[in-house]
Amino acid sequence: MAGEQKVRLSKVNIGIIVAFLFLAYIVYNIFVYIGKEKIYRYEVIAGSLAKTNVYEALAIREEEVRFAPETGYIDYFAREAEHVGIGDLIYTIDQSGAISDLIAPGGGQNSLTNEDLADLRKEIINYCAGYDSENFGKTYDFMYGIDGMVLKLANVNMLDQIRQINSSSDSIKMIYADETGYVVYNTDGYESVSVNGLSSELFNKDTYEKKQLISTSLVDQGADTYKLITSDDWQLAIQLTDERAKELEAEGFVTVRFLEDRREITAPIEIVQNGTEFFGIISLNNSLPAYATERFIEIEIITQEETGLKIPLSSLVHKEFYLVPTDYALYESGEDSYYFIRKTFKEDGTLSSETVSLHIYDEIDGYYYVNDEALQIGDYLLKDSGQEEYAVAKKGELVGVYNINMGYADFRKVSILYQNEEYAIVEKGQTYGIKQYDFIVLDSGSVDEDDFIYE
């Protein structure tokens, strides 16, 4: 009776122990799974990326600044950015203040016509349409521009009265254009900038200052009064990287879109290198009046989008491989694998050989890129004839991703066509590469090659 109780007790104890161990194993695996970094996958899709082609271009023109011949109050009559001929009235210098009296309330007939008001309305609508809260400098330009337009329109309407005043007095001097060109009423110190003098400092808008010349204040003799753009030919300069400079130089011509009004122009481009800096010079011979008052102009260079397979940059991995000559391969040992003959030595020191299967990751210039786990520096591979041998030493690097279609991390090479801050476009249909709808590791740093993937 006592023996039966011992047997029964032993059976109970063993069952409890086995159940406890099984439960502990399950709990352990749960904690391991919870604590293990989760592997996220990404499905490869066909897609495209537009190249970043928006630039802050610097306008280079043939500009000449004109100066006040004497001290006085200046009143402008030529509209800004309009073309003037030799002998056209640009402004007057008033030493007596007679014109100021006319401008003052009740000082004389000074009303704007319906056409004048339409011009003002157009300027206001254009400003509102292109308003940018992050570029408040444009607001000041608009304010000065409206002030100047109102003054000039009013001055034109008073021109007959001014001539009557001047017929009985020499206090008002009329200044006429001495050359044909486009009138601009601001200066910025960039008037003499040339292509050969370009530098990155010139593109720094934090240090850029533009001086508006339209003012009701007294102007001293020799002060800037206006500048004249004397040619319809002008240029836009953009800063470029070495790589982008080579791409645009090969194109020769580019289509430029002005972001302010969406106007598009096709024009030639040439690359200029000043020291270590590269600049693209776009030569134009039209549309100058529309941008005559601006030094910096936002443009977009329209190019074709790069298309291919779209993958995140986080999936990319750089990996080294041994390089072996392709003519040392015997025959295929499996998908993307070949047999090679490796030189070995027996225990007694006699020469021998063995066949090894090496996985191929790429073929470039007569060399296979093979997995480095199966070889080491100092190994010798033999040709089929046994007369020639190759010392394993040379290495090369490939860029690729980890393919996980088969449940483990398998390196596949990619060729990047273009990339931005988040994604890369890689070439389709490459041998040893990836295909659309393949699954790859989203974060290449979270796995090693041949790791099993538990999602």
C-alpha positions as CSV (number, residue, x, y, z in Angstrom):
1,M,0.0,0.0,0.0
2,A,2.8,2.4,0.9
3,G,4.6,1.5,-2.3
4,E,1.6,2.5,-4.4
5,Q,1.4,5.9,-2.7
6,K,5.1,6.5,-3.5
7,V,4.6,5.7,-7.2
8,R,1.5,7.9,-7.4
9,L,3.4,10.7,-5.6
10,S,6.3,10.5,-8.0
11,K,4.1,10.6,-11.0
12,V,2.4,13.7,-9.6
13,N,5.7,15.4,-8.9
14,I,7.2,14.7,-12.3
15,G,4.0,16.0,-14.0
16,I,4.1,19.2,-12.0
17,I,7.8,19.7,-12.7
18,V,7.3,19.2,-16.5
19,A,4.3,21.6,-16.6
20,F,6.3,24.2,-14.6
21,L,9.3,23.9,-16.9
22,F,7.0,24.2,-20.0
23,L,5.3,27.2,-18.5
24,A,8.7,28.8,-17.7
25,Y,9.8,28.2,-21.3
26,I,6.7,29.9,-22.6
27,V,7.1,32.9,-20.2
28,Y,10.8,33.2,-21.2
29,N,10.0,33.2,-24.9
30,I,7.3,35.8,-24.3
31,F,9.8,38.1,-22.5
32,V,12.4,37.5,-25.2
33,Y,9.9,38.4,-27.9
34,I,8.7,41.5,-26.1
35,G,12.3,42.6,-25.4
36,K,13.5,41.9,-28.9
37,E,13.6,44.8,-31.4
38,K,10.8,44.5,-33.8
39,I,11.7,44.1,-37.4
40,Y,9.6,46.2,-39.8
41,R,9.3,45.3,-43.5
42,Y,8.8,47.5,-46.5
43,E,7.2,46.4,-49.8
44,V,9.2,47.6,-52.8
45,I,7.1,49.7,-55.1
46,A,7.6,51.4,-58.5
47,G,7.7,55.1,-58.2
48,S,9.4,58.4,-59.0
49,L,11.1,61.3,-57.3
50,A,11.3,64.8,-58.7
51,K,14.8,66.3,-58.4
52,T,15.1,69.3,-56.1
53,N,15.3,72.1,-58.6
54,V,14.2,75.2,-56.8
55,Y,16.8,77.9,-56.5
56,E,17.2,81.4,-55.2
57,A,18.7,82.9,-58.4
58,L,20.8,86.1,-58.4
59,A,20.0,88.5,-61.3
60,I,23.0,89.9,-63.2
61,R,22.2,92.9,-65.5
62,E,24.0,95.8,-67.1
63,E,23.1,98.5,-64.6
64,E,24.3,102.1,-64.3
65,V,23.5,104.3,-61.3
66,R,22.7,108.0,-61.9
67,F,23.3,110.7,-59.3
68,A,21.7,114.0,-58.3
69,P,23.4,117.0,-60.0
70,E,22.4,119.3,-57.1
71,T,20.6,119.4,-53.8
72,G,16.8,119.4,-53.7
73,Y,13.5,117.5,-53.5
74,I,13.2,114.9,-56.2
75,D,9.9,114.0,-57.9
76,Y,9.8,111.1,-60.4
77,F,7.9,111.0,-63.6
78,A,9.0,107.7,-65.3
79,R,7.3,104.6,-64.0
80,E,9.6,102.0,-62.5
81,A,10.7,99.2,-64.9
82,E,9.4,101.0,-67.9
83,H,11.6,101.5,-70.9
84,V,12.8,105.1,-71.5
85,G,14.5,106.7,-74.5
86,I,17.0,109.4,-74.7
87,G,15.4,112.7,-73.8
88,D,12.5,111.2,-71.7
89,L,11.8,113.0,-68.4
90,I,12.9,110.9,-65.5
91,Y,12.6,113.3,-62.5
92,T,12.7,116.9,-61.3
93,I,14.8,118.5,-58.6
94,D,12.9,121.1,-56.7
95,Q,15.0,123.6,-54.7
96,S,12.1,125.9,-53.7
97,G,9.6,123.4,-52.4
98,A,7.0,124.6,-55.0
99,I,6.1,121.1,-56.1
100,S,5.7,120.1,-52.4
101,D,3.1,122.9,-52.1
102,L,1.2,121.4,-55.1
103,I,1.2,118.0,-53.5
104,A,0.0,119.2,-50.2
105,P,-3.8,119.1,-49.5
106,G,-5.5,121.9,-51.4
107,G,-2.3,122.8,-53.2
108,G,-3.6,122.2,-56.6
109,Q,-5.3,119.9,-59.0
110,N,-3.9,116.4,-58.2
111,S,-6.4,113.7,-58.9
112,L,-5.8,110.2,-60.3
113,T,-7.5,109.0,-63.5
114,N,-9.5,105.8,-63.7
115,E,-6.5,104.3,-65.6
116,D,-4.2,105.3,-62.8
117,L,-6.4,103.7,-60.2
118,A,-6.6,100.5,-62.4
119,D,-2.8,100.3,-62.3
120,L,-2.8,100.6,-58.5
121,R,-5.5,98.0,-58.2
122,K,-3.4,95.6,-60.3
123,E,-0.4,96.1,-58.2
124,I,-2.3,95.4,-55.0
125,I,-4.0,92.2,-56.4
126,N,-0.6,90.9,-57.6
127,Y,0.9,91.4,-54.1
128,C,-2.0,89.7,-52.4
129,A,-1.8,86.7,-54.8
130,G,1.9,86.2,-54.1
131,Y,1.9,87.0,-50.3
132,D,4.3,85.0,-48.3
133,S,4.2,85.4,-44.5
134,E,7.8,84.1,-44.2
135,N,9.2,86.8,-46.6
136,F,8.2,90.0,-44.9
137,G,10.8,92.0,-46.9
138,K,8.4,91.7,-49.8
139,T,5.8,93.7,-47.8
140,Y,8.3,96.6,-47.5
141,D,9.0,96.4,-51.2
142,F,5.3,96.5,-51.9
143,M,4.8,99.5,-49.6
144,Y,7.6,101.5,-51.2
145,G,6.4,100.5,-54.7
146,I,2.9,101.7,-54.0
147,D,4.2,105.0,-52.5
148,G,6.3,105.5,-55.5
149,M,3.6,104.7,-58.0
150,V,1.2,107.1,-56.3
151,L,3.8,109.9,-56.3
152,K,4.7,109.3,-59.9
153,L,1.1,109.2,-61.1
154,A,0.3,112.4,-59.2
155,N,3.4,114.0,-60.5
156,V,2.5,113.2,-64.1
157,N,-0.9,114.8,-63.6
158,M,0.8,117.9,-62.2
159,L,3.4,118.2,-65.0
160,D,1.6,121.1,-66.8
161,Q,1.5,123.1,-63.5
162,I,5.2,122.4,-62.9
163,R,6.1,123.7,-66.3
164,Q,4.2,126.9,-65.6
165,I,6.0,127.3,-62.3
166,N,9.3,126.7,-64.0
167,S,8.6,129.2,-66.8
168,S,8.8,132.0,-64.2
169,S,11.5,130.5,-62.0
170,D,14.6,128.4,-62.3
171,S,14.1,126.6,-59.0
172,I,12.9,123.4,-60.7
173,K,15.4,121.4,-62.8
174,M,14.2,118.7,-65.1
175,I,16.4,115.6,-65.6
176,Y,16.1,113.6,-68.8
177,A,17.4,110.2,-69.7
178,D,20.8,110.3,-71.3
179,E,20.6,106.7,-72.5
180,T,17.9,104.2,-73.4
181,G,17.0,101.5,-70.8
182,Y,14.8,100.4,-68.0
183,V,14.4,102.7,-65.0
184,V,14.7,101.3,-61.5
185,Y,14.4,103.2,-58.3
186,N,16.5,101.2,-55.9
187,T,20.2,100.3,-55.4
188,D,21.9,97.5,-53.6
189,G,25.6,97.5,-54.3
190,Y,25.3,94.6,-56.7
191,E,25.1,96.8,-59.8
192,S,28.7,95.9,-60.9
193,V,28.6,92.2,-60.0
194,S,29.8,90.0,-62.9
195,V,29.8,86.3,-63.5
196,N,33.6,86.1,-62.8
197,G,33.1,87.8,-59.4
198,L,30.4,85.4,-58.1
199,S,30.8,83.9,-54.6
200,S,28.5,82.2,-52.1
201,E,28.7,85.4,-49.9
202,L,26.7,87.3,-52.6
203,F,23.8,84.8,-52.1
204,N,23.5,85.5,-48.4
205,K,20.3,87.4,-48.0
206,D,20.9,88.0,-44.3
207,T,23.6,90.6,-45.3
208,Y,21.8,91.9,-48.4
209,E,20.4,95.4,-48.3
210,K,18.3,97.2,-50.8
211,K,18.0,101.0,-50.7
212,Q,14.7,102.5,-52.0
213,L,15.3,105.8,-53.7
214,I,11.8,107.2,-53.9
215,S,11.5,109.6,-51.0
216,T,10.0,113.0,-50.0
217,S,13.2,113.9,-48.1
218,L,15.8,116.4,-49.3
219,V,18.4,114.7,-51.5
220,D,22.0,115.9,-51.4
221,Q,24.1,116.6,-54.5
222,G,25.8,113.4,-55.7
223,A,23.3,111.0,-54.1
224,D,21.8,108.1,-56.0
225,T,18.6,109.0,-57.8
226,Y,17.9,106.0,-60.1
227,K,19.6,103.3,-62.0
228,L,19.3,102.4,-65.7
229,I,19.3,98.8,-67.0
230,T,20.9,99.4,-70.4
231,S,20.4,96.0,-72.1
232,D,17.7,93.4,-72.6
233,D,20.2,90.7,-72.1
234,W,20.5,89.5,-68.5
235,Q,21.5,86.4,-66.5
236,L,20.4,84.4,-63.6
237,A,23.1,82.8,-61.4
238,I,22.4,79.8,-59.2
239,Q,24.6,77.9,-56.7
240,L,25.3,74.3,-57.6
241,T,27.0,71.2,-56.2
242,D,29.8,69.7,-58.3
243,E,27.5,66.7,-59.2
244,R,24.6,68.9,-60.2
245,A,26.8,71.2,-62.2
246,K,28.0,68.3,-64.3
247,E,24.4,67.2,-64.9
248,L,23.2,70.7,-66.0
249,E,26.3,71.2,-68.1
250,A,25.5,68.0,-70.0
251,E,22.0,69.3,-70.7
252,G,23.1,72.6,-72.2
253,F,19.6,74.1,-72.2
254,V,17.1,74.3,-69.3
255,T,13.5,75.3,-68.9
256,V,13.1,77.8,-66.1
257,R,9.9,78.4,-64.2
258,F,9.6,81.7,-62.3
259,L,7.7,80.8,-59.2
260,E,6.3,84.3,-58.7
261,D,4.1,84.2,-61.8
262,R,4.7,80.6,-63.1
263,R,6.2,82.0,-66.4
264,E,8.4,79.4,-68.2
265,I,11.4,80.2,-70.4
266,T,13.8,77.8,-72.1
267,A,17.4,79.2,-72.1
268,P,21.0,78.1,-72.4
269,I,23.0,77.3,-69.2
270,E,26.7,77.3,-68.7
271,I,28.7,76.3,-65.7
272,V,31.3,78.6,-64.1
273,Q,33.7,77.5,-61.4
274,N,35.2,80.2,-59.1
275,G,37.7,78.5,-56.8
276,T,35.9,75.5,-55.3
277,E,32.4,76.9,-55.9
278,F,30.2,76.1,-58.9
279,F,27.5,78.3,-60.4
280,G,25.0,77.8,-63.2
281,I,24.6,80.9,-65.5
282,I,21.3,81.0,-67.3
283,S,21.3,83.6,-70.2
284,L,18.1,85.4,-71.0
285,N,17.1,88.0,-73.5
286,N,13.5,88.6,-72.6
287,S,11.1,89.1,-69.6
288,L,13.5,91.6,-68.0
289,P,10.9,94.3,-67.2
290,A,8.9,91.8,-65.1
291,Y,11.8,91.2,-62.7
292,A,13.8,94.4,-63.1
293,T,13.3,95.6,-59.5
294,E,14.3,92.2,-58.0
295,R,17.9,91.0,-57.3
296,F,16.9,87.6,-55.9
297,I,14.3,85.6,-57.9
298,E,12.9,82.2,-57.0
299,I,13.1,79.8,-59.9
300,E,12.6,76.2,-60.6
301,I,14.5,74.2,-63.2
302,I,12.2,71.8,-64.8
303,T,13.7,68.3,-65.4
304,Q,12.3,64.9,-65.9
305,E,11.5,62.8,-62.9
306,E,13.7,59.8,-62.1
307,T,11.6,56.6,-62.2
308,G,12.4,53.1,-60.9
309,L,11.9,51.2,-57.6
310,K,11.3,53.5,-54.7
311,I,12.8,52.5,-51.3
312,P,13.5,54.3,-48.0
313,L,17.0,55.4,-47.3
314,S,16.8,53.7,-43.9
315,S,16.8,50.3,-45.8
316,L,20.2,50.9,-47.5
317,V,23.3,49.1,-46.3
318,H,26.9,49.2,-47.4
319,K,28.7,45.9,-47.4
320,E,32.1,44.6,-48.4
321,F,32.8,41.6,-50.6
322,Y,35.7,39.7,-51.9
323,L,36.4,40.1,-55.6
324,V,37.2,36.9,-57.6
325,P,37.7,36.7,-61.4
326,T,34.6,35.4,-63.3
327,D,36.7,33.0,-65.3
328,Y,37.6,31.0,-62.2
329,A,33.9,29.9,-61.7
330,L,33.2,26.3,-62.6
331,Y,29.4,25.9,-62.9
332,E,26.3,26.9,-61.0
333,S,25.7,25.4,-57.6
334,G,22.4,27.0,-57.1
335,E,20.5,30.3,-57.7
336,D,23.1,33.1,-57.9
337,S,25.9,30.7,-56.7
338,Y,28.9,29.1,-58.4
339,Y,31.4,26.4,-57.5
340,F,35.1,27.4,-57.3
341,I,38.2,25.3,-56.7
342,R,40.1,26.3,-53.6
343,K,43.7,25.3,-53.0
344,T,44.2,23.3,-49.8
345,F,46.9,21.1,-48.1
346,K,46.5,17.7,-46.6
347,E,47.7,16.8,-43.1
348,D,50.9,15.5,-44.6
349,G,51.5,18.8,-46.4
350,T,50.8,17.6,-49.9
351,L,48.9,19.9,-52.2
352,S,45.2,19.3,-52.7
353,S,42.0,21.1,-53.6
354,E,38.4,21.4,-52.7
355,T,35.2,22.8,-54.3
356,V,33.5,25.7,-52.5
357,S,30.1,27.2,-53.3
358,L,30.2,31.0,-53.3
359,H,27.1,33.2,-53.5
360,I,27.3,35.9,-56.1
361,Y,26.1,39.4,-55.2
362,D,27.2,41.3,-58.4
363,E,29.4,41.1,-61.4
364,I,31.5,44.2,-62.4
365,D,34.4,44.5,-64.8
366,G,35.2,40.7,-64.9
367,Y,34.9,40.2,-61.2
368,Y,32.3,38.5,-59.0
369,Y,31.4,40.0,-55.7
370,V,31.2,37.0,-53.4
371,N,30.3,36.4,-49.7
372,D,33.3,37.0,-47.5
373,E,32.3,34.4,-44.9
374,A,33.4,31.5,-47.1
375,L,36.8,32.9,-47.9
376,Q,39.6,34.6,-46.2
377,I,42.7,36.6,-47.2
378,G,45.4,34.2,-48.2
379,D,43.2,31.7,-49.8
380,Y,44.0,30.7,-53.4
381,L,41.5,29.8,-56.0
382,L,42.5,27.6,-58.9
383,K,41.4,27.7,-62.5
384,D,39.7,24.5,-63.9
385,S,43.0,23.6,-65.6
386,G,44.9,24.0,-62.3
387,Q,47.7,25.9,-64.1
388,E,46.7,29.4,-62.8
389,E,45.8,30.5,-59.3
390,Y,44.3,33.7,-57.8
391,A,45.2,35.0,-54.3
392,V,42.1,36.2,-52.5
393,A,42.7,39.7,-51.1
394,K,40.9,42.3,-53.2
395,K,37.6,43.7,-51.8
396,G,34.9,45.9,-53.1
397,E,31.8,47.6,-51.6
398,L,28.2,47.3,-52.7
399,V,25.1,49.3,-51.7
400,G,22.1,47.2,-51.2
401,V,19.2,46.2,-49.0
402,Y,18.2,43.1,-47.0
403,N,15.5,41.1,-48.9
404,I,13.3,39.0,-46.5
405,N,11.0,37.2,-49.0
406,M,12.4,33.8,-47.7
407,G,12.2,34.6,-44.0
408,Y,15.8,35.6,-43.5
409,A,17.9,38.7,-44.4
410,D,19.4,38.2,-47.8
411,F,21.6,41.1,-49.2
412,R,20.6,42.3,-52.7
413,K,22.5,45.1,-54.4
414,V,20.8,48.3,-55.7
415,S,22.0,51.0,-58.1
416,I,20.7,54.4,-56.9
417,L,19.5,56.7,-59.7
418,Y,18.4,59.6,-57.4
419,Q,17.7,60.2,-53.8
420,N,16.3,62.9,-51.5
421,E,16.2,63.2,-47.8
422,E,13.9,60.2,-47.3
423,Y,13.8,58.0,-50.4
424,A,15.9,56.6,-53.2
425,I,15.0,55.6,-56.7
426,V,16.9,52.5,-57.7
427,E,17.3,50.8,-61.1
428,K,14.8,48.1,-62.1
429,G,15.4,44.7,-63.5
430,Q,19.0,44.3,-62.3
431,T,20.7,40.9,-62.0
432,Y,21.3,40.1,-58.3
433,G,18.9,43.0,-57.5
434,I,15.4,43.5,-56.2
435,K,12.0,43.4,-57.9
436,Q,8.8,45.2,-57.4
437,Y,6.7,43.8,-54.5
438,D,9.7,42.3,-52.8
439,F,9.8,42.7,-49.1
440,I,12.9,44.3,-47.6
441,V,14.0,45.4,-44.1
442,L,12.9,48.9,-43.3
443,D,15.8,49.6,-41.0
444,S,18.9,47.9,-42.2
445,G,20.7,48.5,-38.9
446,S,18.2,46.2,-37.1
447,V,19.4,43.0,-38.7
448,D,22.5,41.2,-39.9
449,E,22.8,39.1,-43.0
450,D,21.2,35.6,-42.8
451,D,19.3,36.6,-39.6
452,F,15.9,34.9,-39.4
453,I,13.1,37.4,-39.4
454,Y,10.2,37.1,-36.9
455,E,7.7,39.8,-37.6
